[in-house]
Amino acid sequence: MLNRRILRIKAFKVIYGYAVTGSKSLEDAYSELDASCESTRDLYLLMLSVAGPLTAEARSRIETASAKFHPTEEELHPNRTFADNALAKVLAEDPDFQKILSRKKLGWERYDIFIRNLYDSVRTKPYFQKYMAAGDASLAASCRLFKRIFEEEFTENDAIDPILEEQSLYWNDDLAYALTWCCHTLDDLAKGHAWQLPELYQSDVVRKRRPGVVMDSDRDFVRKLVRCALSGYERYFAKVTASVSDWDSDRLFSTDMAIIACAMAEIEHFPEIPQNVTLNEYIEISKFYCSPKSRSFINGLLDRFVKENNKTE
């Protein structure tokens, strides 16, 4: 599930915590890293489970309308395509899916207002109206619909941010990645495959799907990255401050230093990874977490470090 880009981000966040506090044992770093990795899969589970309450909201409205004292013809004979969609039924009847939601206490019960507003938004969209007009509640059609919902209703939706922040400190920035995996799951379900909990690391996914393929463990990769960045942090910090003016060193942000430490650790301790790949990865990460001035600073510093490192080899 987790690829190396998101694992690098998680390693950076662990090292950022050290950069801010100046104190973090390796055991604590590993514990934080493991919790952060597992939380992304939890977020995937929560988002996939939204099919149930959203469908329940549609059914509730149909029942309320039909119970009116003088219901209209449309309210007496409503279009039940979405209310009867096969995806919600498949997930509701999957014992493994429901068991893990229950064990992890993941659900939308406390967020009924969000679900109502989400349904109000969805039902006005052309893609939903087209689905309803087609009258196809099959699993394949329902999966296609929910892919559109995941792609269009949760991006730039400010209402979901406080919900995610309330449930987990680790879910910040993970929503788009979790939704991508929800869409992968919907593709599999539409093909008739049973739901399975995704392997936590991408390397494990590849090994499972392609037996015999030799691939380095992503879990080992990210743990080694954190270990090396943590143990070498003070040395990297000294190297950075020696390369800049006193004014710049005083203004060196913890985010900048955490990214630089991770990049330097990867360049030093992962010779099998091409240096240009490492540089590009951390420059991309800096685009999301650093200012434009910081990005330029990080880019130039890492390029200089690579050249110096190559001369000493």
DRENDO-1510 file (C-alpha; in Angstrom, 1 decimal, always signed):
<recs>
REC; n; res; u; v; w
REC; 1; MET; +0.0; +0.0; +0.0 .
REC; 2; LEU; +2.6; +2.6; +1.1 .
REC; 3; ASN; +5.1; +3.5; -1.6 .
REC; 4; ARG; +8.5; +5.0; -1.1 .
REC; 5; ARG; +7.4; +8.5; -1.7 .
REC; 6; ILE; +4.9; +8.5; +1.2 .
REC; 7; LEU; +7.4; +6.5; +3.3 .
REC; 8; ARG; +10.0; +9.2; +2.8 .
REC; 9; ILE; +7.4; +11.8; +3.9 .
REC; 10; LYS; +6.7; +9.8; +7.1 .
REC; 11; ALA; +10.4; +9.5; +7.8 .
REC; 12; PHE; +10.8; +13.3; +7.3 .
REC; 13; LYS; +8.0; +13.9; +9.8 .
REC; 14; VAL; +9.6; +11.7; +12.4 .
REC; 15; ILE; +12.9; +13.5; +12.0 .
REC; 16; TYR; +11.1; +16.9; +12.0 .
REC; 17; GLY; +9.8; +16.0; +15.5 .
REC; 18; TYR; +13.4; +15.5; +16.6 .
REC; 19; ALA; +14.5; +18.7; +14.9 .
REC; 20; VAL; +11.9; +20.6; +16.9 .
REC; 21; THR; +12.4; +19.0; +20.3 .
REC; 22; GLY; +16.0; +18.0; +20.1 .
REC; 23; SER; +15.1; +14.7; +21.8 .
REC; 24; LYS; +13.8; +11.4; +20.4 .
REC; 25; SER; +15.1; +7.9; +21.1 .
REC; 26; LEU; +15.3; +5.4; +18.3 .
REC; 27; GLU; +12.6; +3.3; +20.0 .
REC; 28; ASP; +10.3; +6.3; +20.1 .
REC; 29; ALA; +11.1; +7.1; +16.5 .
REC; 30; TYR; +10.2; +3.6; +15.4 .
REC; 31; SER; +7.0; +3.6; +17.4 .
REC; 32; GLU; +5.9; +6.9; +15.9 .
REC; 33; LEU; +6.9; +5.7; +12.4 .
REC; 34; ASP; +4.9; +2.5; +12.7 .
REC; 35; ALA; +1.8; +4.3; +14.0 .
REC; 36; SER; +2.0; +6.8; +11.2 .
REC; 37; CYS; +2.3; +4.0; +8.6 .
REC; 38; GLU; -0.6; +2.0; +10.0 .
REC; 39; SER; -2.8; +5.2; +10.3 .
REC; 40; THR; -2.8; +5.7; +6.5 .
REC; 41; ARG; -4.4; +2.2; +6.1 .
REC; 42; ASP; -6.9; +3.1; +8.8 .
REC; 43; LEU; -7.8; +6.2; +6.9 .
REC; 44; TYR; -8.3; +4.1; +3.7 .
REC; 45; LEU; -10.7; +1.9; +5.7 .
REC; 46; LEU; -12.6; +4.9; +7.1 .
REC; 47; MET; -13.0; +6.4; +3.6 .
REC; 48; LEU; -14.1; +3.2; +2.0 .
REC; 49; SER; -16.7; +2.7; +4.7 .
REC; 50; VAL; -18.4; +5.9; +3.8 .
REC; 51; ALA; -20.4; +4.0; +1.2 .
REC; 52; GLY; -22.6; +2.5; +4.0 .
REC; 53; PRO; -23.7; +5.7; +5.8 .
REC; 54; LEU; -24.1; +7.6; +2.6 .
REC; 55; THR; -26.4; +4.9; +1.2 .
REC; 56; ALA; -28.3; +4.8; +4.6 .
REC; 57; GLU; -28.9; +8.5; +4.3 .
REC; 58; ALA; -30.5; +8.0; +0.9 .
REC; 59; ARG; -32.7; +5.2; +2.2 .
REC; 60; SER; -33.7; +7.3; +5.2 .
REC; 61; ARG; -34.9; +10.1; +3.0 .
REC; 62; ILE; -36.9; +7.8; +0.9 .
REC; 63; GLU; -38.6; +6.4; +3.9 .
REC; 64; THR; -39.3; +9.8; +5.4 .
REC; 65; ALA; -40.8; +11.1; +2.2 .
REC; 66; SER; -43.0; +8.1; +1.7 .
REC; 67; ALA; -44.4; +8.4; +5.2 .
REC; 68; LYS; -45.7; +12.0; +4.6 .
REC; 69; PHE; -49.4; +12.5; +5.1 .
REC; 70; HIS; -49.8; +13.3; +1.4 .
REC; 71; PRO; -46.8; +12.0; -0.4 .
REC; 72; THR; -46.3; +12.8; -4.1 .
REC; 73; GLU; -46.3; +10.1; -6.8 .
REC; 74; GLU; -42.6; +10.4; -7.0 .
REC; 75; GLU; -42.3; +10.0; -3.2 .
REC; 76; LEU; -44.5; +6.9; -3.3 .
REC; 77; HIS; -42.5; +5.4; -6.2 .
REC; 78; PRO; -38.9; +6.7; -5.7 .
REC; 79; ASN; -35.9; +5.9; -7.8 .
REC; 80; ARG; -34.1; +3.5; -5.5 .
REC; 81; THR; -31.0; +2.9; -7.7 .
REC; 82; PHE; -28.6; +4.5; -5.2 .
REC; 83; ALA; -30.4; +3.4; -2.1 .
REC; 84; ASP; -30.1; -0.2; -3.4 .
REC; 85; ASN; -26.5; +0.1; -4.7 .
REC; 86; ALA; -24.6; -3.2; -4.6 .
REC; 87; LEU; -21.4; -1.7; -3.2 .
REC; 88; ALA; -22.9; -0.8; +0.2 .
REC; 89; LYS; -24.4; -4.2; +0.4 .
REC; 90; VAL; -21.2; -6.0; -0.5 .
REC; 91; LEU; -19.2; -4.1; +2.2 .
REC; 92; ALA; -21.9; -4.4; +4.8 .
REC; 93; GLU; -22.0; -8.2; +4.3 .
REC; 94; ASP; -18.2; -8.6; +4.3 .
REC; 95; PRO; -17.3; -10.0; +7.7 .
REC; 96; ASP; -13.6; -9.2; +7.5 .
REC; 97; PHE; -14.3; -5.6; +6.5 .
REC; 98; GLN; -16.9; -5.1; +9.2 .
REC; 99; LYS; -14.7; -6.8; +11.9 .
REC; 100; ILE; -11.7; -4.6; +11.2 .
REC; 101; LEU; -13.8; -1.5; +11.3 .
REC; 102; SER; -15.2; -2.5; +14.6 .
REC; 103; ARG; -11.9; -3.5; +16.1 .
REC; 104; LYS; -10.3; -0.2; +15.1 .
REC; 105; LYS; -13.4; +1.8; +16.0 .
REC; 106; LEU; -13.6; +3.4; +12.6 .
REC; 107; GLY; -17.0; +4.9; +11.6 .
REC; 108; TRP; -19.1; +7.9; +10.7 .
REC; 109; GLU; -21.7; +7.7; +13.5 .
REC; 110; ARG; -20.7; +11.0; +15.1 .
REC; 111; TYR; -20.6; +12.8; +11.8 .
REC; 112; ASP; -24.2; +12.6; +10.6 .
REC; 113; ILE; -24.3; +16.3; +9.6 .
REC; 114; PHE; -21.3; +15.7; +7.3 .
REC; 115; ILE; -22.9; +12.7; +5.7 .
REC; 116; ARG; -26.2; +14.6; +5.1 .
REC; 117; ASN; -24.3; +17.5; +3.5 .
REC; 118; LEU; -22.2; +15.1; +1.5 .
REC; 119; TYR; -25.4; +13.4; +0.1 .
REC; 120; ASP; -26.9; +16.8; -0.7 .
REC; 121; SER; -23.8; +17.7; -2.7 .
REC; 122; VAL; -23.6; +14.3; -4.5 .
REC; 123; ARG; -27.2; +14.2; -5.6 .
REC; 124; THR; -26.9; +17.6; -7.4 .
REC; 125; LYS; -24.0; +16.4; -9.6 .
REC; 126; PRO; -24.5; +15.4; -13.3 .
REC; 127; TYR; -22.5; +12.2; -12.8 .
REC; 128; PHE; -25.0; +11.1; -10.0 .
REC; 129; GLN; -28.0; +12.1; -12.0 .
REC; 130; LYS; -26.7; +10.1; -14.9 .
REC; 131; TYR; -26.2; +7.1; -12.7 .
REC; 132; MET; -29.8; +7.4; -11.3 .
REC; 133; ALA; -31.3; +7.8; -14.8 .
REC; 134; ALA; -29.5; +4.6; -16.0 .
REC; 135; GLY; -31.1; +2.7; -13.1 .
REC; 136; ASP; -28.2; +0.3; -12.8 .
REC; 137; ALA; -27.5; -0.6; -9.2 .
REC; 138; SER; -25.0; -3.4; -10.1 .
REC; 139; LEU; -21.7; -3.7; -8.3 .
REC; 140; ALA; -19.7; -2.4; -11.4 .
REC; 141; ALA; -21.9; +0.6; -11.8 .
REC; 142; SER; -21.9; +1.4; -8.1 .
REC; 143; CYS; -18.1; +1.1; -8.0 .
REC; 144; ARG; -17.8; +3.6; -10.9 .
REC; 145; LEU; -20.1; +6.0; -9.1 .
REC; 146; PHE; -18.2; +5.9; -5.8 .
REC; 147; LYS; -15.0; +6.4; -7.6 .
REC; 148; ARG; -16.4; +9.7; -8.9 .
REC; 149; ILE; -17.6; +10.5; -5.3 .
REC; 150; PHE; -14.1; +9.9; -3.9 .
REC; 151; GLU; -12.5; +11.9; -6.7 .
REC; 152; GLU; -14.8; +14.9; -6.7 .
REC; 153; GLU; -16.4; +15.2; -3.3 .
REC; 154; PHE; -13.4; +14.9; -0.9 .
REC; 155; THR; -10.7; +17.0; -2.6 .
REC; 156; GLU; -10.7; +20.6; -1.4 .
REC; 157; ASN; -13.6; +19.7; +0.9 .
REC; 158; ASP; -12.8; +21.8; +4.0 .
REC; 159; ALA; -15.6; +20.1; +6.0 .
REC; 160; ILE; -13.7; +16.8; +6.3 .
REC; 161; ASP; -10.5; +18.3; +7.7 .
REC; 162; PRO; -11.7; +18.8; +11.3 .
REC; 163; ILE; -13.2; +15.3; +11.2 .
REC; 164; LEU; -9.8; +13.7; +10.2 .
REC; 165; GLU; -7.9; +15.9; +12.7 .
REC; 166; GLU; -10.2; +14.9; +15.5 .
REC; 167; GLN; -9.6; +11.2; +14.9 .
REC; 168; SER; -5.9; +11.0; +14.2 .
REC; 169; LEU; -2.9; +13.3; +14.4 .
REC; 170; TYR; -1.3; +11.2; +11.6 .
REC; 171; TRP; -4.0; +11.7; +8.9 .
REC; 172; ASN; -2.8; +15.2; +8.0 .
REC; 173; ASP; -1.8; +15.1; +4.3 .
REC; 174; ASP; -2.8; +11.4; +3.8 .
REC; 175; LEU; -6.3; +11.8; +2.4 .
REC; 176; ALA; -5.5; +11.9; -1.3 .
REC; 177; TYR; -3.3; +8.8; -1.0 .
REC; 178; ALA; -6.0; +6.9; +1.0 .
REC; 179; LEU; -8.6; +7.8; -1.6 .
REC; 180; THR; -6.4; +6.5; -4.4 .
REC; 181; TRP; -6.3; +3.2; -2.7 .
REC; 182; CYS; -10.1; +3.3; -2.2 .
REC; 183; CYS; -10.4; +3.7; -6.0 .
REC; 184; HIS; -8.0; +0.7; -6.5 .
REC; 185; THR; -10.2; -1.4; -4.3 .
REC; 186; LEU; -13.3; -0.3; -6.2 .
REC; 187; ASP; -11.6; -1.4; -9.4 .
REC; 188; ASP; -10.9; -4.8; -7.9 .
REC; 189; LEU; -14.5; -5.2; -6.5 .
REC; 190; ALA; -16.0; -4.2; -9.9 .
REC; 191; LYS; -14.0; -7.1; -11.4 .
REC; 192; GLY; -15.6; -9.6; -9.0 .
REC; 193; HIS; -12.7; -9.8; -6.5 .
REC; 194; ALA; -13.5; -10.1; -2.8 .
REC; 195; TRP; -12.3; -7.3; -0.6 .
REC; 196; GLN; -9.0; -7.9; +1.1 .
REC; 197; LEU; -7.1; -5.7; +3.5 .
REC; 198; PRO; -4.2; -4.2; +1.5 .
REC; 199; GLU; -0.7; -5.1; +2.6 .
REC; 200; LEU; +0.8; -2.2; +4.5 .
REC; 201; TYR; +3.9; -1.8; +2.3 .
REC; 202; GLN; +4.0; -1.6; -1.5 .
REC; 203; SER; +6.9; -4.2; -1.6 .
REC; 204; ASP; +4.6; -6.7; +0.2 .
REC; 205; VAL; +1.8; -6.0; -2.4 .
REC; 206; VAL; +4.2; -6.7; -5.3 .
REC; 207; ARG; +5.5; -9.9; -3.6 .
REC; 208; LYS; +1.9; -11.1; -3.1 .
REC; 209; ARG; +0.8; -10.4; -6.6 .
REC; 210; ARG; +4.0; -11.6; -8.3 .
REC; 211; PRO; +5.4; -14.5; -6.4 .
REC; 212; GLY; +9.1; -15.0; -6.9 .
REC; 213; VAL; +9.9; -11.4; -7.5 .
REC; 214; VAL; +12.9; -10.2; -5.5 .
REC; 215; MET; +12.2; -6.8; -4.0 .
REC; 216; ASP; +13.8; -5.0; -1.1 .
REC; 217; SER; +11.5; -4.5; +1.9 .
REC; 218; ASP; +10.0; -1.1; +2.1 .
REC; 219; ARG; +9.6; -1.5; +5.9 .
REC; 220; ASP; +13.3; -2.1; +6.2 .
REC; 221; PHE; +14.0; +0.9; +3.9 .
REC; 222; VAL; +12.0; +3.4; +5.9 .
REC; 223; ARG; +13.3; +2.1; +9.3 .
REC; 224; LYS; +16.9; +2.3; +8.1 .
REC; 225; LEU; +16.3; +5.8; +6.8 .
REC; 226; VAL; +14.9; +7.0; +10.1 .
REC; 227; ARG; +17.7; +5.3; +12.0 .
REC; 228; CYS; +20.4; +6.8; +9.8 .
REC; 229; ALA; +18.9; +10.3; +9.7 .
REC; 230; LEU; +18.4; +10.3; +13.5 .
REC; 231; SER; +21.9; +9.1; +14.3 .
REC; 232; GLY; +23.5; +11.5; +11.8 .
REC; 233; TYR; +21.3; +14.5; +12.4 .
REC; 234; GLU; +23.8; +16.5; +14.5 .
REC; 235; ARG; +26.6; +15.9; +12.0 .
REC; 236; TYR; +24.3; +16.9; +9.1 .
REC; 237; PHE; +23.2; +20.0; +11.0 .
REC; 238; ALA; +26.9; +21.0; +11.6 .
REC; 239; LYS; +27.6; +20.5; +8.0 .
REC; 240; VAL; +24.7; +22.6; +6.9 .
REC; 241; THR; +25.5; +25.5; +9.3 .
REC; 242; ALA; +29.1; +25.5; +8.3 .
REC; 243; SER; +27.9; +26.0; +4.7 .
REC; 244; VAL; +25.8; +29.1; +5.4 .
REC; 245; SER; +26.2; +32.4; +7.0 .
REC; 246; ASP; +25.4; +33.0; +10.6 .
REC; 247; TRP; +22.2; +34.9; +9.6 .
REC; 248; ASP; +21.0; +32.0; +7.5 .
REC; 249; SER; +21.8; +29.4; +10.2 .
REC; 250; ASP; +19.8; +31.3; +12.7 .
REC; 251; ARG; +16.8; +31.2; +10.4 .
REC; 252; LEU; +17.2; +27.6; +9.3 .
REC; 253; PHE; +13.8; +26.0; +9.7 .
REC; 254; SER; +13.3; +22.7; +11.3 .
REC; 255; THR; +11.3; +21.5; +8.2 .
REC; 256; ASP; +14.3; +22.3; +6.0 .
REC; 257; MET; +16.8; +20.6; +8.2 .
REC; 258; ALA; +14.6; +17.5; +8.6 .
REC; 259; ILE; +14.4; +17.1; +4.8 .
REC; 260; ILE; +18.1; +17.7; +4.4 .
REC; 261; ALA; +18.9; +15.2; +7.1 .
REC; 262; CYS; +16.7; +12.5; +5.4 .
REC; 263; ALA; +18.2; +13.2; +2.0 .
REC; 264; MET; +21.8; +13.2; +3.3 .
REC; 265; ALA; +21.2; +9.9; +5.1 .
REC; 266; GLU; +19.7; +8.3; +2.0 .
REC; 267; ILE; +22.6; +9.5; -0.1 .
REC; 268; GLU; +25.2; +8.2; +2.4 .
REC; 269; HIS; +23.6; +4.9; +3.4 .
REC; 270; PHE; +21.6; +3.7; +0.3 .
REC; 271; PRO; +24.2; +3.5; -2.5 .
REC; 272; GLU; +21.9; +1.2; -4.5 .
REC; 273; ILE; +19.4; +4.1; -5.0 .
REC; 274; PRO; +20.6; +6.5; -7.8 .
REC; 275; GLN; +21.5; +9.9; -6.3 .
REC; 276; ASN; +19.4; +11.8; -8.8 .
REC; 277; VAL; +16.3; +9.7; -7.6 .
REC; 278; THR; +17.0; +10.7; -4.0 .
REC; 279; LEU; +17.5; +14.4; -4.9 .
REC; 280; ASN; +14.3; +14.5; -7.0 .
REC; 281; GLU; +12.3; +12.8; -4.3 .
REC; 282; TYR; +13.2; +15.3; -1.5 .
REC; 283; ILE; +13.0; +18.3; -3.8 .
REC; 284; GLU; +9.4; +17.2; -4.6 .
REC; 285; ILE; +8.7; +16.7; -0.9 .
REC; 286; SER; +10.1; +20.2; -0.2 .
REC; 287; LYS; +7.5; +21.7; -2.6 .
REC; 288; PHE; +4.7; +20.7; -0.2 .
REC; 289; TYR; +6.4; +21.5; +3.1 .
REC; 290; CYS; +8.8; +24.4; +2.5 .
REC; 291; SER; +8.7; +28.0; +1.2 .
REC; 292; PRO; +10.0; +28.8; -2.3 .
REC; 293; LYS; +13.2; +30.3; -0.8 .
REC; 294; SER; +13.7; +27.1; +1.3 .
REC; 295; ARG; +13.2; +24.9; -1.7 .
REC; 296; SER; +16.0; +26.7; -3.6 .
REC; 297; PHE; +18.2; +26.5; -0.5 .
REC; 298; ILE; +17.6; +22.8; -0.1 .
REC; 299; ASN; +18.2; +22.1; -3.7 .
REC; 300; GLY; +21.5; +23.9; -3.8 .
REC; 301; LEU; +22.7; +22.4; -0.6 .
REC; 302; LEU; +21.9; +18.9; -1.5 .
REC; 303; ASP; +23.5; +19.3; -4.9 .
REC; 304; ARG; +26.7; +20.5; -3.2 .
REC; 305; PHE; +26.6; +17.6; -0.7 .
REC; 306; VAL; +26.3; +15.1; -3.5 .
REC; 307; LYS; +29.3; +16.5; -5.2 .
REC; 308; GLU; +31.4; +16.5; -2.0 .
REC; 309; ASN; +30.3; +13.0; -1.2 .
REC; 310; ASN; +31.2; +11.7; -4.6 .
REC; 311; LYS; +34.7; +13.2; -4.3 .
REC; 312; THR; +35.4; +11.3; -1.1 .
REC; 313; GLU; +34.4; +7.9; -2.5 .
</recs>
